[in-house]
């Protein structure tokens, strides 16, 4: 099922990569280079999925998730953390409202993990346990 997706990452190459991947899969994609820019977009746009990095200036991914979860109109939005920090931090991404976490790793593996999570969202089979960080085995700390 095609989704409206907001991708938030302060790295322009990552935004381009994610846009290309998701659009090829038939999704509509908007991007934001900062958490602050994302909050501006979310005032008038309600995506089905938000994919965000954790490490960003000003409003980081964790704070962005908490802001999103405080907005009643966004209560049904699925949040996916996409971060290299997932391998280095022992974090409970469910604590701040994320539904899934994918570690940034090799591009081909990353694509597979993103597509799998989106398919699981469609099927209602997404495992939202905080210990289930996708792609963690693909990278080194």
MODELLER restraints for C-alpha pairs under 7 A, 6 or more apart:
rsr = mdl.restraints
at = mdl.atoms
rsr.add(forms.Gaussian(group=physical.xy_distance, feature=features.Distance(at['CA:1:A'], at['CA:122:A']), mean=6.87, stdev=0.5))
rsr.add(forms.Gaussian(group=physical.xy_distance, feature=features.Distance(at['CA:2:A'], at['CA:26:A']), mean=5.70, stdev=0.5))
rsr.add(forms.Gaussian(group=physical.xy_distance, feature=features.Distance(at['CA:2:A'], at['CA:27:A']), mean=4.87, stdev=0.5))
rsr.add(forms.Gaussian(group=physical.xy_distance, feature=features.Distance(at['CA:3:A'], at['CA:27:A']), mean=5.00, stdev=0.5))
rsr.add(forms.Gaussian(group=physical.xy_distance, feature=features.Distance(at['CA:3:A'], at['CA:28:A']), mean=6.24, stdev=0.5))
rsr.add(forms.Gaussian(group=physical.xy_distance, feature=features.Distance(at['CA:3:A'], at['CA:48:A']), mean=5.91, stdev=0.5))
rsr.add(forms.Gaussian(group=physical.xy_distance, feature=features.Distance(at['CA:4:A'], at['CA:27:A']), mean=6.03, stdev=0.5))
rsr.add(forms.Gaussian(group=physical.xy_distance, feature=features.Distance(at['CA:4:A'], at['CA:28:A']), mean=4.80, stdev=0.5))
rsr.add(forms.Gaussian(group=physical.xy_distance, feature=features.Distance(at['CA:4:A'], at['CA:29:A']), mean=6.04, stdev=0.5))
rsr.add(forms.Gaussian(group=physical.xy_distance, feature=features.Distance(at['CA:4:A'], at['CA:47:A']), mean=4.88, stdev=0.5))
rsr.add(forms.Gaussian(group=physical.xy_distance, feature=features.Distance(at['CA:4:A'], at['CA:48:A']), mean=5.29, stdev=0.5))
rsr.add(forms.Gaussian(group=physical.xy_distance, feature=features.Distance(at['CA:4:A'], at['CA:49:A']), mean=6.59, stdev=0.5))
rsr.add(forms.Gaussian(group=physical.xy_distance, feature=features.Distance(at['CA:5:A'], at['CA:27:A']), mean=6.98, stdev=0.5))
rsr.add(forms.Gaussian(group=physical.xy_distance, feature=features.Distance(at['CA:5:A'], at['CA:28:A']), mean=6.10, stdev=0.5))
rsr.add(forms.Gaussian(group=physical.xy_distance, feature=features.Distance(at['CA:5:A'], at['CA:29:A']), mean=4.91, stdev=0.5))
rsr.add(forms.Gaussian(group=physical.xy_distance, feature=features.Distance(at['CA:5:A'], at['CA:30:A']), mean=6.35, stdev=0.5))
rsr.add(forms.Gaussian(group=physical.xy_distance, feature=features.Distance(at['CA:5:A'], at['CA:47:A']), mean=5.33, stdev=0.5))
rsr.add(forms.Gaussian(group=physical.xy_distance, feature=features.Distance(at['CA:5:A'], at['CA:48:A']), mean=6.00, stdev=0.5))
rsr.add(forms.Gaussian(group=physical.xy_distance, feature=features.Distance(at['CA:5:A'], at['CA:49:A']), mean=4.85, stdev=0.5))
rsr.add(forms.Gaussian(group=physical.xy_distance, feature=features.Distance(at['CA:5:A'], at['CA:50:A']), mean=5.68, stdev=0.5))
rsr.add(forms.Gaussian(group=physical.xy_distance, feature=features.Distance(at['CA:6:A'], at['CA:29:A']), mean=5.84, stdev=0.5))
rsr.add(forms.Gaussian(group=physical.xy_distance, feature=features.Distance(at['CA:6:A'], at['CA:30:A']), mean=4.86, stdev=0.5))
rsr.add(forms.Gaussian(group=physical.xy_distance, feature=features.Distance(at['CA:6:A'], at['CA:31:A']), mean=5.53, stdev=0.5))
rsr.add(forms.Gaussian(group=physical.xy_distance, feature=features.Distance(at['CA:6:A'], at['CA:47:A']), mean=6.27, stdev=0.5))
rsr.add(forms.Gaussian(group=physical.xy_distance, feature=features.Distance(at['CA:6:A'], at['CA:49:A']), mean=6.44, stdev=0.5))
rsr.add(forms.Gaussian(group=physical.xy_distance, feature=features.Distance(at['CA:6:A'], at['CA:50:A']), mean=4.76, stdev=0.5))
rsr.add(forms.Gaussian(group=physical.xy_distance, feature=features.Distance(at['CA:6:A'], at['CA:51:A']), mean=6.24, stdev=0.5))
rsr.add(forms.Gaussian(group=physical.xy_distance, feature=features.Distance(at['CA:7:A'], at['CA:15:A']), mean=6.83, stdev=0.5))
rsr.add(forms.Gaussian(group=physical.xy_distance, feature=features.Distance(at['CA:7:A'], at['CA:30:A']), mean=6.35, stdev=0.5))
rsr.add(forms.Gaussian(group=physical.xy_distance, feature=features.Distance(at['CA:7:A'], at['CA:31:A']), mean=4.75, stdev=0.5))
rsr.add(forms.Gaussian(group=physical.xy_distance, feature=features.Distance(at['CA:7:A'], at['CA:32:A']), mean=6.31, stdev=0.5))
rsr.add(forms.Gaussian(group=physical.xy_distance, feature=features.Distance(at['CA:7:A'], at['CA:50:A']), mean=5.88, stdev=0.5))
rsr.add(forms.Gaussian(group=physical.xy_distance, feature=features.Distance(at['CA:7:A'], at['CA:51:A']), mean=4.76, stdev=0.5))
rsr.add(forms.Gaussian(group=physical.xy_distance, feature=features.Distance(at['CA:7:A'], at['CA:52:A']), mean=5.83, stdev=0.5))
rsr.add(forms.Gaussian(group=physical.xy_distance, feature=features.Distance(at['CA:8:A'], at['CA:31:A']), mean=5.83, stdev=0.5))
rsr.add(forms.Gaussian(group=physical.xy_distance, feature=features.Distance(at['CA:8:A'], at['CA:32:A']), mean=4.79, stdev=0.5))
rsr.add(forms.Gaussian(group=physical.xy_distance, feature=features.Distance(at['CA:8:A'], at['CA:33:A']), mean=5.78, stdev=0.5))
rsr.add(forms.Gaussian(group=physical.xy_distance, feature=features.Distance(at['CA:8:A'], at['CA:34:A']), mean=6.35, stdev=0.5))
rsr.add(forms.Gaussian(group=physical.xy_distance, feature=features.Distance(at['CA:8:A'], at['CA:35:A']), mean=6.77, stdev=0.5))
rsr.add(forms.Gaussian(group=physical.xy_distance, feature=features.Distance(at['CA:8:A'], at['CA:38:A']), mean=6.71, stdev=0.5))
rsr.add(forms.Gaussian(group=physical.xy_distance, feature=features.Distance(at['CA:8:A'], at['CA:51:A']), mean=6.17, stdev=0.5))
rsr.add(forms.Gaussian(group=physical.xy_distance, feature=features.Distance(at['CA:8:A'], at['CA:52:A']), mean=4.56, stdev=0.5))
rsr.add(forms.Gaussian(group=physical.xy_distance, feature=features.Distance(at['CA:8:A'], at['CA:53:A']), mean=6.31, stdev=0.5))
rsr.add(forms.Gaussian(group=physical.xy_distance, feature=features.Distance(at['CA:9:A'], at['CA:15:A']), mean=6.27, stdev=0.5))
rsr.add(forms.Gaussian(group=physical.xy_distance, feature=features.Distance(at['CA:9:A'], at['CA:32:A']), mean=6.58, stdev=0.5))
rsr.add(forms.Gaussian(group=physical.xy_distance, feature=features.Distance(at['CA:9:A'], at['CA:33:A']), mean=5.14, stdev=0.5))
rsr.add(forms.Gaussian(group=physical.xy_distance, feature=features.Distance(at['CA:9:A'], at['CA:34:A']), mean=6.32, stdev=0.5))
rsr.add(forms.Gaussian(group=physical.xy_distance, feature=features.Distance(at['CA:9:A'], at['CA:52:A']), mean=6.02, stdev=0.5))
rsr.add(forms.Gaussian(group=physical.xy_distance, feature=features.Distance(at['CA:9:A'], at['CA:53:A']), mean=5.27, stdev=0.5))
rsr.add(forms.Gaussian(group=physical.xy_distance, feature=features.Distance(at['CA:10:A'], at['CA:33:A']), mean=4.39, stdev=0.5))
rsr.add(forms.Gaussian(group=physical.xy_distance, feature=features.Distance(at['CA:10:A'], at['CA:34:A']), mean=5.63, stdev=0.5))
rsr.add(forms.Gaussian(group=physical.xy_distance, feature=features.Distance(at['CA:10:A'], at['CA:56:A']), mean=5.96, stdev=0.5))
rsr.add(forms.Gaussian(group=physical.xy_distance, feature=features.Distance(at['CA:11:A'], at['CA:33:A']), mean=6.98, stdev=0.5))
rsr.add(forms.Gaussian(group=physical.xy_distance, feature=features.Distance(at['CA:15:A'], at['CA:31:A']), mean=6.58, stdev=0.5))
rsr.add(forms.Gaussian(group=physical.xy_distance, feature=features.Distance(at['CA:19:A'], at['CA:29:A']), mean=6.05, stdev=0.5))
rsr.add(forms.Gaussian(group=physical.xy_distance, feature=features.Distance(at['CA:23:A'], at['CA:29:A']), mean=6.70, stdev=0.5))
rsr.add(forms.Gaussian(group=physical.xy_distance, feature=features.Distance(at['CA:32:A'], at['CA:38:A']), mean=5.40, stdev=0.5))
rsr.add(forms.Gaussian(group=physical.xy_distance, feature=features.Distance(at['CA:34:A'], at['CA:56:A']), mean=6.50, stdev=0.5))
rsr.add(forms.Gaussian(group=physical.xy_distance, feature=features.Distance(at['CA:34:A'], at['CA:57:A']), mean=6.95, stdev=0.5))
rsr.add(forms.Gaussian(group=physical.xy_distance, feature=features.Distance(at['CA:35:A'], at['CA:59:A']), mean=4.91, stdev=0.5))
rsr.add(forms.Gaussian(group=physical.xy_distance, feature=features.Distance(at['CA:35:A'], at['CA:60:A']), mean=6.23, stdev=0.5))
rsr.add(forms.Gaussian(group=physical.xy_distance, feature=features.Distance(at['CA:35:A'], at['CA:61:A']), mean=6.91, stdev=0.5))
rsr.add(forms.Gaussian(group=physical.xy_distance, feature=features.Distance(at['CA:35:A'], at['CA:64:A']), mean=5.97, stdev=0.5))
rsr.add(forms.Gaussian(group=physical.xy_distance, feature=features.Distance(at['CA:36:A'], at['CA:59:A']), mean=6.09, stdev=0.5))
rsr.add(forms.Gaussian(group=physical.xy_distance, feature=features.Distance(at['CA:46:A'], at['CA:74:A']), mean=6.79, stdev=0.5))
rsr.add(forms.Gaussian(group=physical.xy_distance, feature=features.Distance(at['CA:47:A'], at['CA:77:A']), mean=6.66, stdev=0.5))
rsr.add(forms.Gaussian(group=physical.xy_distance, feature=features.Distance(at['CA:48:A'], at['CA:77:A']), mean=5.18, stdev=0.5))
rsr.add(forms.Gaussian(group=physical.xy_distance, feature=features.Distance(at['CA:48:A'], at['CA:78:A']), mean=6.36, stdev=0.5))
rsr.add(forms.Gaussian(group=physical.xy_distance, feature=features.Distance(at['CA:49:A'], at['CA:77:A']), mean=5.54, stdev=0.5))
rsr.add(forms.Gaussian(group=physical.xy_distance, feature=features.Distance(at['CA:49:A'], at['CA:78:A']), mean=4.70, stdev=0.5))
rsr.add(forms.Gaussian(group=physical.xy_distance, feature=features.Distance(at['CA:49:A'], at['CA:79:A']), mean=5.81, stdev=0.5))
rsr.add(forms.Gaussian(group=physical.xy_distance, feature=features.Distance(at['CA:50:A'], at['CA:78:A']), mean=6.25, stdev=0.5))
rsr.add(forms.Gaussian(group=physical.xy_distance, feature=features.Distance(at['CA:50:A'], at['CA:79:A']), mean=4.83, stdev=0.5))
rsr.add(forms.Gaussian(group=physical.xy_distance, feature=features.Distance(at['CA:50:A'], at['CA:80:A']), mean=6.15, stdev=0.5))
rsr.add(forms.Gaussian(group=physical.xy_distance, feature=features.Distance(at['CA:51:A'], at['CA:79:A']), mean=5.93, stdev=0.5))
rsr.add(forms.Gaussian(group=physical.xy_distance, feature=features.Distance(at['CA:51:A'], at['CA:80:A']), mean=4.67, stdev=0.5))
rsr.add(forms.Gaussian(group=physical.xy_distance, feature=features.Distance(at['CA:51:A'], at['CA:81:A']), mean=5.82, stdev=0.5))
rsr.add(forms.Gaussian(group=physical.xy_distance, feature=features.Distance(at['CA:51:A'], at['CA:82:A']), mean=6.47, stdev=0.5))
rsr.add(forms.Gaussian(group=physical.xy_distance, feature=features.Distance(at['CA:52:A'], at['CA:61:A']), mean=6.05, stdev=0.5))
rsr.add(forms.Gaussian(group=physical.xy_distance, feature=features.Distance(at['CA:52:A'], at['CA:80:A']), mean=6.35, stdev=0.5))
rsr.add(forms.Gaussian(group=physical.xy_distance, feature=features.Distance(at['CA:52:A'], at['CA:81:A']), mean=5.10, stdev=0.5))
rsr.add(forms.Gaussian(group=physical.xy_distance, feature=features.Distance(at['CA:52:A'], at['CA:82:A']), mean=5.70, stdev=0.5))
rsr.add(forms.Gaussian(group=physical.xy_distance, feature=features.Distance(at['CA:53:A'], at['CA:61:A']), mean=5.59, stdev=0.5))
rsr.add(forms.Gaussian(group=physical.xy_distance, feature=features.Distance(at['CA:53:A'], at['CA:81:A']), mean=5.83, stdev=0.5))
rsr.add(forms.Gaussian(group=physical.xy_distance, feature=features.Distance(at['CA:53:A'], at['CA:82:A']), mean=5.00, stdev=0.5))
rsr.add(forms.Gaussian(group=physical.xy_distance, feature=features.Distance(at['CA:53:A'], at['CA:83:A']), mean=5.03, stdev=0.5))
rsr.add(forms.Gaussian(group=physical.xy_distance, feature=features.Distance(at['CA:54:A'], at['CA:60:A']), mean=5.58, stdev=0.5))
rsr.add(forms.Gaussian(group=physical.xy_distance, feature=features.Distance(at['CA:54:A'], at['CA:61:A']), mean=3.91, stdev=0.5))
rsr.add(forms.Gaussian(group=physical.xy_distance, feature=features.Distance(at['CA:54:A'], at['CA:62:A']), mean=6.12, stdev=0.5))
rsr.add(forms.Gaussian(group=physical.xy_distance, feature=features.Distance(at['CA:54:A'], at['CA:81:A']), mean=6.82, stdev=0.5))
rsr.add(forms.Gaussian(group=physical.xy_distance, feature=features.Distance(at['CA:54:A'], at['CA:83:A']), mean=5.80, stdev=0.5))
rsr.add(forms.Gaussian(group=physical.xy_distance, feature=features.Distance(at['CA:55:A'], at['CA:61:A']), mean=6.35, stdev=0.5))
rsr.add(forms.Gaussian(group=physical.xy_distance, feature=features.Distance(at['CA:62:A'], at['CA:96:A']), mean=6.24, stdev=0.5))
rsr.add(forms.Gaussian(group=physical.xy_distance, feature=features.Distance(at['CA:65:A'], at['CA:96:A']), mean=6.04, stdev=0.5))
rsr.add(forms.Gaussian(group=physical.xy_distance, feature=features.Distance(at['CA:65:A'], at['CA:97:A']), mean=5.86, stdev=0.5))
rsr.add(forms.Gaussian(group=physical.xy_distance, feature=features.Distance(at['CA:65:A'], at['CA:98:A']), mean=6.57, stdev=0.5))
rsr.add(forms.Gaussian(group=physical.xy_distance, feature=features.Distance(at['CA:66:A'], at['CA:96:A']), mean=5.53, stdev=0.5))
rsr.add(forms.Gaussian(group=physical.xy_distance, feature=features.Distance(at['CA:66:A'], at['CA:97:A']), mean=6.40, stdev=0.5))
rsr.add(forms.Gaussian(group=physical.xy_distance, feature=features.Distance(at['CA:68:A'], at['CA:74:A']), mean=6.33, stdev=0.5))
rsr.add(forms.Gaussian(group=physical.xy_distance, feature=features.Distance(at['CA:69:A'], at['CA:75:A']), mean=6.09, stdev=0.5))
rsr.add(forms.Gaussian(group=physical.xy_distance, feature=features.Distance(at['CA:69:A'], at['CA:97:A']), mean=6.31, stdev=0.5))
rsr.add(forms.Gaussian(group=physical.xy_distance, feature=features.Distance(at['CA:78:A'], at['CA:99:A']), mean=6.07, stdev=0.5))
rsr.add(forms.Gaussian(group=physical.xy_distance, feature=features.Distance(at['CA:79:A'], at['CA:98:A']), mean=4.82, stdev=0.5))
rsr.add(forms.Gaussian(group=physical.xy_distance, feature=features.Distance(at['CA:79:A'], at['CA:99:A']), mean=5.34, stdev=0.5))
rsr.add(forms.Gaussian(group=physical.xy_distance, feature=features.Distance(at['CA:79:A'], at['CA:100:A']), mean=6.78, stdev=0.5))
rsr.add(forms.Gaussian(group=physical.xy_distance, feature=features.Distance(at['CA:80:A'], at['CA:98:A']), mean=5.89, stdev=0.5))
rsr.add(forms.Gaussian(group=physical.xy_distance, feature=features.Distance(at['CA:80:A'], at['CA:99:A']), mean=5.87, stdev=0.5))
rsr.add(forms.Gaussian(group=physical.xy_distance, feature=features.Distance(at['CA:80:A'], at['CA:100:A']), mean=4.83, stdev=0.5))
rsr.add(forms.Gaussian(group=physical.xy_distance, feature=features.Distance(at['CA:80:A'], at['CA:101:A']), mean=5.57, stdev=0.5))
rsr.add(forms.Gaussian(group=physical.xy_distance, feature=features.Distance(at['CA:81:A'], at['CA:98:A']), mean=6.69, stdev=0.5))
rsr.add(forms.Gaussian(group=physical.xy_distance, feature=features.Distance(at['CA:81:A'], at['CA:100:A']), mean=6.22, stdev=0.5))
rsr.add(forms.Gaussian(group=physical.xy_distance, feature=features.Distance(at['CA:81:A'], at['CA:101:A']), mean=4.51, stdev=0.5))
rsr.add(forms.Gaussian(group=physical.xy_distance, feature=features.Distance(at['CA:81:A'], at['CA:102:A']), mean=6.06, stdev=0.5))
rsr.add(forms.Gaussian(group=physical.xy_distance, feature=features.Distance(at['CA:82:A'], at['CA:101:A']), mean=5.99, stdev=0.5))
rsr.add(forms.Gaussian(group=physical.xy_distance, feature=features.Distance(at['CA:82:A'], at['CA:102:A']), mean=4.88, stdev=0.5))
rsr.add(forms.Gaussian(group=physical.xy_distance, feature=features.Distance(at['CA:82:A'], at['CA:103:A']), mean=5.82, stdev=0.5))
rsr.add(forms.Gaussian(group=physical.xy_distance, feature=features.Distance(at['CA:82:A'], at['CA:104:A']), mean=6.15, stdev=0.5))
rsr.add(forms.Gaussian(group=physical.xy_distance, feature=features.Distance(at['CA:83:A'], at['CA:102:A']), mean=6.54, stdev=0.5))
rsr.add(forms.Gaussian(group=physical.xy_distance, feature=features.Distance(at['CA:83:A'], at['CA:103:A']), mean=5.14, stdev=0.5))
rsr.add(forms.Gaussian(group=physical.xy_distance, feature=features.Distance(at['CA:83:A'], at['CA:104:A']), mean=5.21, stdev=0.5))
rsr.add(forms.Gaussian(group=physical.xy_distance, feature=features.Distance(at['CA:84:A'], at['CA:103:A']), mean=5.32, stdev=0.5))
rsr.add(forms.Gaussian(group=physical.xy_distance, feature=features.Distance(at['CA:84:A'], at['CA:104:A']), mean=4.68, stdev=0.5))
rsr.add(forms.Gaussian(group=physical.xy_distance, feature=features.Distance(at['CA:86:A'], at['CA:103:A']), mean=5.34, stdev=0.5))
rsr.add(forms.Gaussian(group=physical.xy_distance, feature=features.Distance(at['CA:87:A'], at['CA:103:A']), mean=6.53, stdev=0.5))
rsr.add(forms.Gaussian(group=physical.xy_distance, feature=features.Distance(at['CA:87:A'], at['CA:136:A']), mean=6.00, stdev=0.5))
rsr.add(forms.Gaussian(group=physical.xy_distance, feature=features.Distance(at['CA:87:A'], at['CA:141:A']), mean=5.59, stdev=0.5))
rsr.add(forms.Gaussian(group=physical.xy_distance, feature=features.Distance(at['CA:88:A'], at['CA:141:A']), mean=5.68, stdev=0.5))
rsr.add(forms.Gaussian(group=physical.xy_distance, feature=features.Distance(at['CA:92:A'], at['CA:130:A']), mean=5.01, stdev=0.5))
rsr.add(forms.Gaussian(group=physical.xy_distance, feature=features.Distance(at['CA:93:A'], at['CA:101:A']), mean=6.97, stdev=0.5))
rsr.add(forms.Gaussian(group=physical.xy_distance, feature=features.Distance(at['CA:93:A'], at['CA:130:A']), mean=5.75, stdev=0.5))
rsr.add(forms.Gaussian(group=physical.xy_distance, feature=features.Distance(at['CA:94:A'], at['CA:130:A']), mean=5.76, stdev=0.5))
rsr.add(forms.Gaussian(group=physical.xy_distance, feature=features.Distance(at['CA:99:A'], at['CA:128:A']), mean=5.43, stdev=0.5))
rsr.add(forms.Gaussian(group=physical.xy_distance, feature=features.Distance(at['CA:100:A'], at['CA:128:A']), mean=5.83, stdev=0.5))
rsr.add(forms.Gaussian(group=physical.xy_distance, feature=features.Distance(at['CA:101:A'], at['CA:133:A']), mean=5.08, stdev=0.5))
rsr.add(forms.Gaussian(group=physical.xy_distance, feature=features.Distance(at['CA:101:A'], at['CA:134:A']), mean=6.22, stdev=0.5))
rsr.add(forms.Gaussian(group=physical.xy_distance, feature=features.Distance(at['CA:102:A'], at['CA:133:A']), mean=5.55, stdev=0.5))
rsr.add(forms.Gaussian(group=physical.xy_distance, feature=features.Distance(at['CA:102:A'], at['CA:134:A']), mean=4.54, stdev=0.5))
rsr.add(forms.Gaussian(group=physical.xy_distance, feature=features.Distance(at['CA:102:A'], at['CA:135:A']), mean=5.87, stdev=0.5))
rsr.add(forms.Gaussian(group=physical.xy_distance, feature=features.Distance(at['CA:103:A'], at['CA:133:A']), mean=6.69, stdev=0.5))
rsr.add(forms.Gaussian(group=physical.xy_distance, feature=features.Distance(at['CA:103:A'], at['CA:134:A']), mean=6.07, stdev=0.5))
rsr.add(forms.Gaussian(group=physical.xy_distance, feature=features.Distance(at['CA:103:A'], at['CA:135:A']), mean=5.13, stdev=0.5))
rsr.add(forms.Gaussian(group=physical.xy_distance, feature=features.Distance(at['CA:103:A'], at['CA:136:A']), mean=5.61, stdev=0.5))
rsr.add(forms.Gaussian(group=physical.xy_distance, feature=features.Distance(at['CA:104:A'], at['CA:110:A']), mean=6.47, stdev=0.5))
rsr.add(forms.Gaussian(group=physical.xy_distance, feature=features.Distance(at['CA:105:A'], at['CA:135:A']), mean=6.80, stdev=0.5))
rsr.add(forms.Gaussian(group=physical.xy_distance, feature=features.Distance(at['CA:105:A'], at['CA:138:A']), mean=6.06, stdev=0.5))
rsr.add(forms.Gaussian(group=physical.xy_distance, feature=features.Distance(at['CA:105:A'], at['CA:139:A']), mean=5.74, stdev=0.5))
rsr.add(forms.Gaussian(group=physical.xy_distance, feature=features.Distance(at['CA:113:A'], at['CA:134:A']), mean=6.53, stdev=0.5))
rsr.add(forms.Gaussian(group=physical.xy_distance, feature=features.Distance(at['CA:113:A'], at['CA:135:A']), mean=6.93, stdev=0.5))
rsr.add(forms.Gaussian(group=physical.xy_distance, feature=features.Distance(at['CA:117:A'], at['CA:126:A']), mean=6.77, stdev=0.5))
rsr.add(forms.Gaussian(group=physical.xy_distance, feature=features.Distance(at['CA:120:A'], at['CA:126:A']), mean=4.87, stdev=0.5))
